[in-house]
């Protein structure tokens, strides 16, 4: 039979052998018997496949090896070098001393001297006695990225693996790996299909020189994590009918056109052949756009497999980070807000912070005026004692300069006082809370007009820069600043502000300010992302919004999750406040779906209402009204 021409790519870690862009998956759930796998592989070779994907966890290494050996005997292939073999390190072998022995065992199963690609299956370490799910909590151990990768590098150096890479890794884990790696990973194999397109991860990996391979390219229907969303998609089906292709072929073509490779599993001879027949057509721009607009749903969930443990989901927490313009540490996109109105006591703050850390938060936002610095500091100290975090460096702490310290000589002392409250040597981000200066006796609102003083942007910012130069603040920025004041600041600043934290949500979208700050290289962080209901300025416009509610029902999400996802998709970070444990967790669960263009447009057209008003709180003064008009 005429062989399908399958393109190949050259991987970064070897430059030697190239990898066919379509791989033959051997994972079957429930596990298939050895003879079934062997026959399927032989059929796959006859159909034209030359890339075969297995893993210690699949139980398919032995029959794959037997099939390759049989194919050689039958003359279906002339040498071992004609096939590209990928296998994976299972979680119970994610320990430095076990990596090489694990691969050697896989090679015995495969009857081979080397594999072409060896991947870490998950960034999770299980004890060696962890066998069948659900896994008890005590069998989930600390995953040491550096030492495990050293074992992978040894496999490469010994010639046991021509290329090494990872699977199911997200940016945070890849950053950890790259920080010490001698050999960068060639591949990151992840769930990817038209209903989970992984746009941000593709861009991230491309920037790092890491090639993406997609699994569950057709939705993995019949597995414990998959579903029929891809194969039964009306959009894909209509395109398939118009192009005289199968729905699967349209889906696989779309995956291929994202610039990634893929692993596809079918033991059916006809579908095996069909899955290779995707190189004789191209999707039109209109067709690609339709597919790109499909609702997004992540299929792979760890808890059903490994057990319902927070540590498992935390091990895979995928809160993205943004690197601030100062080039220092990176900031988690979602911050945990500690502002309470009326202000909370230290014990309540401490308890909430500990719950937040357990839920997966690593960015905490406080301020002098919130009176939450002490409680936050105690929460972080307790988390260190309990082993919830290993070091201060694992958390990103933001605090703010209050208005009655907006004087050159008071800036550094104010931050030093905040650091004493926080029990820390530095903060990750220090912000000017408002471009307002109040007299020292300005305590309780409403304020007298004489207590509102001239705000000297240049001198206050010089104090902020001194904080940075002294190592007391890794990054400095502003809050509630508008273009006129930012222009004043930038005119004389030696260090530009990294962040402007402002009110921003679907009912106050700050479109113009986002554009302005982006042009100036200033990152926007949103507060009042859910409308700040319960505060003196907030309301229920976000949480009771019909448009957001309808989208939430349709997507199986909460209204809050839809609102937060919209904020995230504006290219900004955010601070979210909830002391309710369930809502804390829900507020982090916004990275397993994407809004369609239609949904985003509906949200962007919501009526706009500014929530934060200074006059009702601080007094009906002209200077405050002028600022309100600018914000």
Secondary structure, DSSP 8 states (H G I E B T S, - for coil): -------EEE-TTTSSSEEESEEEE---SS---HHHHHHHHHHHHHHT--EEE--GGGT-HHHHHHHHHHHHHHTSSSSGGGSEEEEEE-GGG-SHHHHHHHHHHHHHHHT-S-EEEEEE--S-EE-TT--SSS--GGGEE---HHHHHHHHHHHHHTTSEEEEEEES--HHHHHHHHHH-SS--SEEEEE-BTTB--HHHHHHHHHTT-EEEEESTT--TTSSS--STTTT-HHHHHHHHHHT--HHHHHHHHHHTTT-EEEE----HHHHHHHH--SS----HHHHHHHHTS-------SHHHH-S-HHHHHHT----EEE-TTSSSEEESEEEE---SS---HHHHHHHHHHHHHHT--EEE--GGGT-HHHHHHHHHHHHHHTSSSSGGGSEEEEEE-GGG-SHHHHHHHHHHHHHHHT-S-BSEEEE--S-EE-TT--SSS--GGGEE---HHHHHHHHHHHHHTTSBSSEEEES--HHHHHHHHHH-SS--SEEEEE-BTTB--HHHHHHHHHHT-EEEEESTT--TTSSS--STTTT-HHHHHHHHHHT--HHHHHHHHHHTTT-EEEE----HHHHHHHH--SS----HHHHHHHHTS-------SHHHH-S-HHHHHHHHH-
